[in-house]
Amino acid sequence: MLFSSLIFITAFLPVVFIGSRILHKNKYVNVFLLLASLFFYAWGEPVYVLLMILSVIVNFFAGIIMDRRRDKAKLTLVLALIFNLGLLGFFKYFSYATVVMNVYLHIPVPTFGIPLPIGISFFTFQIMSYIIDLYRGKFPVQKNIINLGLYISFFPQLIAGPIVRYEDINEQLENRVVTIEKSTEGIRRFILGLGKKVIIANIVAETADHIYGLDPSVMSAQTVWIASIHYTLQIYYDFSGYSDMAIGLGKMFGFDFLENFNYPYMSKSITEFWRRWHISLGTWFREYLYIPLGGNRKGKVRSYINLMIVFFLTGFWHGAGFTFIFWGIYHGIFRVIEKLGFSKILDKCKPLAWIYAFFVVNLGWVFFRVEGLKNAFMIVGRMFTPGLDRYYSFGELVSHRCLIAMILGILGAGLIQLMPQKIPSVKKIVFNPFVQYIWCAFVFLISIILLASNTYNPFIYFRF
């Protein structure tokens, strides 16, 4: 079930929201939300909901054992991590591993098409944050399996994040503030996220998908650049739109989730980009991998190696494929280059720094989007080969509504948001409650009209 689907907006959400309000301050409200979340997941994954329930049970009892038997805590932690990573590895990487063994290593093994459970990368990382931080003694063990189950399966952030660490939400599981003001803010945030997804991401995706579906041999430099810019906008508005909706839904039910995006395309370095893009994933890798590896405490060379390990695994986390691994290493290389001193050069010229960061990120998305390294390099080569025949004109590739969505996407990626900070009179208008209500009503109306008339509505990060 998608947040941006009519069945969710008109049926599931109203029923769950009203039900939670009726049960507010009742001890059964978490039971109700847990059952609703499992139903939400089972809507698209009727079999794999059992896998999630198994994960909840295993990690719940692992936590209990770690609390009661401190002498067995380390062993229990290791076994729990093996279980969690084993499930993730089997469902996400086993099929690809058999292909690699057959095609590249020439080792004949049976291949199996194992469907990927939706959102398994996200809820697995959440589970591991609980079990690792419990071992570190950051909080008491959760003795209520309903509360732990709700933390892992809560439907707003279940499918595509943000990755919520247990220490950021543990107190809210039993003691959270639910007010009209907070719910109103949640509804506003949900609508704006819905608009990002439906009005911008879905529309620019039409151009990106059309061009990337063409034979690379018929692509000119202009054609490829049009596709890459549209996909750059699509993935940002698709993913940040989902995160906005998740954060808004959380507020509607009394939960406060941390921000996951902070206008990443305004970054002036790749280092800054990763402080602004998918913040919860970057935080997770820093807390549970980079720092345990030694971070920057063991010398510069070691810190560079640690960074490359983190970005290799960041790419691998996104998917089983050489393109994702290359994309992660690609970003890691630029992070290391900046740490070697390039960041000092960037600091001297902000406009040039922004152009550099956007160019690197935009180029990287080609490898993220295209299937197969060979095709990705071919398309990147086309980007820098002027004079190729233009098989398609701009008008044939970009419809009027795609052009409007692209312009809105460029302006909304940080440029418009800077205006209230620079011009006080604009800030006064923008933050006027009446203006906010009118704007949200307009965005919601347009989104519903587009949803009712358009069948294209997937979330990119669902496959991770």
N, C-alpha and C positions, 0 to 999 in steps of 0.2 A: 504494500500500500504506500503510495507516494504522498508526501505532504502537499504536493501541487496537483492533487487529483480531486475531482468533485466528490467522490465517495468519502474521502478523508475530511474535506472541508465542510460538507453538508450533513454528514452522518456520524462518522466515528468521533471526530473532535467535539462536537456539541454534546454528544451522549457522555463521553468520558469527562468533559469539563463540568457538566451539570452534576454528574454522579459524584465527582470528587468534592464539589461544593456542598452537596447534601451530606456527605460523610466527613466533612471538614471537622477536625478535632476528635473524630471517632477513631478508635484504635484499628478499625478495619479499612481505613482509607488507603493504606499502603498495600493491603491485600487486593483491593479493587484496582489500584494502579498497576500492580504486578500482573494481574490477570488480563487487564486491558493491553499491557505491553506484550505479553505472550501472544495474545490474539492478533495484535498488530503484526508481529513477526511471522506468525503462522499463516497470515493472509497470503504472504508471498513464499514462505518456506514451511509448509505444513509438516514436513518430516524433520527438518533441521531444528525446529523448535525443541525437539527432544535432545538434540546435541547441546543446546544452550542450557536446558534444565540440568543435564548431566554436568556441565561445566560449573554451574552454580553449586550443585551438591558436592562435587569433588573439592572445590576450593573452599567451601564453607567448612567442611570437616578438616581440611588441611590447616585452616586457620585455628580451629579448635585444638587440634593436636599441637600446633606450634605454641599455643598459649599454655596448655597444660603440661607439656613435656618439653621444657626448654632445652634439655639435653638432646632431644631429637629434632629441634627446630631447624637446624641447617639441613639435615637430611630430608625433612619434610618439605622445606623450601625447594630443594633441588628436584625432588620427585614431582612437586606441583608444577614447577617450571617445565620439566620434561613433558608432563601431561599437556599443558597448555600449548607449548611450542610444537609438540608432536601433532596435536589436532590441527593447528594452523598449517604446519608443514605438509601434512598428509593431504588436506583438502585443497590447499592453494598451490603446492609445488610438486606433488607426486606425479601428476599427469605430465607436466612439463619435463620432469626429470627423466621419465621413460622416453620421451621424444628425443631429448639430448643424447641419451645412451644409444638409441637406435640410429639416429641420423649423424651425430658427430663422433661418437665413440665407437660406432659399429658393433655395439653389444646388443644382440637380439634379446629383447625382453618384451613381454606382453604390454600393450598400451591400454590404458583405461580412461574413459571419459568421465571423470568425477565432477559433478556439478559443484560450483563454489558456493558455500553458504553466504548469503548476503551479509556484509558488514563484519565478517569474521575477524578481519585484521583489527577493527576498531574495538570490538568487545573483548577480544583476547588481550589487547594491550591494557584495557581497563582492569581486567581480572588480575593481570600480572602486577599492576601498580598496587593493588590491594595487598597481594600476598607478599611482595617485596618490602613495602613500607611497614607492614605488620611485623615482619622479621626484624626490621630496623628499629622497631619500637616507637614509631611515630604516633600510634594511636592504639587504643584497646581493641581486642578482637571483637568482631561483630558476632554476637551470640544469637541474633535473630535472623534466621535464614530468609525470611520474607524481606527484610531490609536489604540484605546482601543481594538477593535476587532482583530487587527493584533497582539497586545501584547498577547492576550489570545489564539489565534488560530494559530499563526505562526508555520508552519508545521515542522521545524527542531526539536523543543522541545515539540511539542504538545502531542505526544503519550506517551513518557516515560522519559520526562525530558531532561536536568536538570530543576528543578523547578526554574524559573527565577523570581526574585522579581521585581516589577514595578520600584522601585527606582534605580535599576541597569541598567535599559534599557530605561527609559522614554525619556531621551534626544536623544537617538539613533533613536527613532521612527521618528523624523523629521530631525535630523542632524546627519548623520552617514557618516563615511569615507569609500569610496569604492575605493580601489586601486588594481593595478595588483598584487603587492606584497602581499597584504592581501588576495586576492582571491587565489593566488598560495599557500599560507600557509593553507588556508581553504581546498583546494583540497588535499593537502598532508595529512592533519589531517583526512579528510574524508576517504581517501584510507587506512590509517593505522587502523582506526576504522573498516572499512569493512574487513580488513584482520583479525583483532581480532575476529570478529564475524564468518566469513566464514571458515577461516583456522584453528582456534583453537576451539571456542565455539561450532560450529555445529558438529565438529568431535568428541570431547570428550563427547558430549551429547549422541552419539550413545551408548557408554558404560554405562553411567549413567542411561539413560532411559531403557536400556535392563535389567540391574541388578535390578533397583527399580521396574521393572515390574514383577519380579519373586516372587514366594511365599516365604515369609521370612523363612519358615521352611527349605528351601533348601539352605539357605545362610550360608556360613562359615564366620569366622572373616575376613579372607583374602578377600572374595567376597565383604563384606560390606565396608571394608576400601577402596578397589578399587573404589567402587561406590561413596563413600563420597568424595574422593580426586578428582575424575573426575567431580563431580557436583560442588565442590568448585571452580575448574577452570572454569567450564562452566558458572556459574552465574556471575563470575567476568568479564570474557572476553565478555560475552553476553551483560551485562549492561554497562560496561565501553566502549565497542566497540560502542554501540549505542550513548553514551554520546560524544565520540570522533567524531562520524559522525555528531551529532547535532551541536557541537561546530564548526566543520569544515564548515558545511553548513551555520551556522550563519556568519562566517567570509566571505564566498563567497558572501553574500548579505549585508555585511557591519556591521554586529552586533557582539559584543563581549560578549559572555556568560562566566560566571565564571566556573572554573574547578569543576568537580563533583567527580573525583577520584584522589588519590595521592598514588598509590602503597600500598593499604591497607594491603596486606599480608606481608608487611615488618614491620608491627606494633609490638611493644613490650609490648602492654597492650591493653585491650579492650577499654580503654579511648582513646588511640591513634588510634585504629582501627576506631572508630566513628568520628575521625577528618579527616580520610582519605577516608572512605567509604560513598558513596552517600552524599557528602558534602552539597548539596543544601537542602536535606531533614533534615539533622541534624541542619543546620542553621535555617531553617524554624521553627522547633520545639523549638529551643532555643529562637528565637526572639519572637514568638507568643504564646508560652506556658510556657516554663521553667522560663523565666525572669518575665512574668506577674504573675506567681504563687508565685514569691518571690525569685526564683533562690537559691543562697546560702547566701542571705542577712538576713535570719530569723533563723539562727542557723543551726547546722549540721543535727539534726534530720529532720527538715523541708526540708533541701536540699535533703536528702535521699528519703524522701517521694515524693518530686517533680520529682526526677530522675525516680522513679518507675512509676509515673503517665505518664511521657513522654515516657518511653519505653513500657509501656502497650499500649499506643495509637499508638506508632510506629509499634508494631506488629499488632494491630487492623487495622491500615491504610493499611497494606499490604494485608489484606484479611479477610473475614468473616469465621473464623474457629479457633478452639481451638489450633491448631498447631501454627498458626501465633501469637496468643496471648501468648502462652507459650514461643515461640522464643523471643518475645519482652521482657517478664519478665525475661527470662534467661539471656539476655544481661544486663538488668537493675541490676540484682543481682550482676553480676561481676563488674559492674561499682561502685556499692555501696561498695563491698568488697575492691576494689582498693582505694576508698576514705577513707576507714576505716584504711588504713595504708599498705595494701599489695603492693601498688605501690612503696613504699620505698624499699621493699625487692626486687622487680623486677629491680629496678635501679642498684642494686649491681651486677647483673649477666645478661648481655645483651643477650647472647645466650639462657640461660634458659628462659628469658622473652619472646623471640621470639617464642620458642617452646610452651610455655604456651599459648600465644595469638593465635597462629595458631591452636593449639589443640582445644581451646575453640570455636573459630570461625568455624572450620571444623565440630565439633560435633553439633553446633547449626544449621548448614545448613541441617542436617538430618531432624530436626523438620520442617524446612522451606520447604523441598522438599516432604516429605512423607505425604500422606493424612491419617488423623486420628492419635490421640495421642497414641492409643493402638499399632498401627503398628510402629509408630516412636520409642516408648520405646522398642518394641520387637527388632527392628533393632539395636538400640543402645546397647541393651543387648548382641546381637550377636557380636558386635564389641569387647566386653571384655570377650568373652567366647571362650578361645582357645580349640583346640582339637576336634572341630566339624568336621564331615565328609566333605570333599571337593568334592562337586558334580561337580564343574567346575574347570578346571585348569586356570592358568593365561592366557595362549594362547587362550583358548576358549572364554574368556571374553574381552580381549583387542587385537584388531587387530593391525597389524604393523603400520597402519597410525594413529590409536588412540594413540599408544605408542609414535610416533613421535610428535603428537600434544600435548600430555601431557608433554613431555620433553620441547618442545618450550614454553608451557604455564608456566611451573615452572620457566624457565630461564627468560621469559619476564615479570614476575610479580614483577620485581624490581632488580633482580640480574644483568642482562645485563646492565640495566640503570646505575648501580653504576660504571661500568668500566670506562666510560669517565671521571668520577669525580676523580677516583684513578690513572688513567694512562693518562697523557697528550697526548701522541702520538695517543692513541685510540680516544681521544676526537677530535683531529685534523682531523682524517679520517672520523669519524662518522658524523661530522657537515660540511663536505665538500659538497657544493651544488650538484656537479655532482654525488657523491655517494648517496645523498638523492634522486635525480631524478631516478637513476637506481634502487634503492631499492623500491621506490614507484611503478615504472613501473612493477617490478617483482611481488610485492604483488598484484597489481591490476590484472595482467594477471592470476595468480594462482587463485585469488578469482573468476574471471569471469568463468574460466574453471570449478571450483567446483560448482558454482551456476548453470551452464548449465547442470551439470551431477547429481545434488543432489536435492531431493525434500524436505529434512528436512531443514527448515529455519525460525522457529518462534523466536520471542523475548520473553524472560521470563517475563519481566516487562510490557508487553502489557496488561496482565490480571489485573494489579493494577490500 
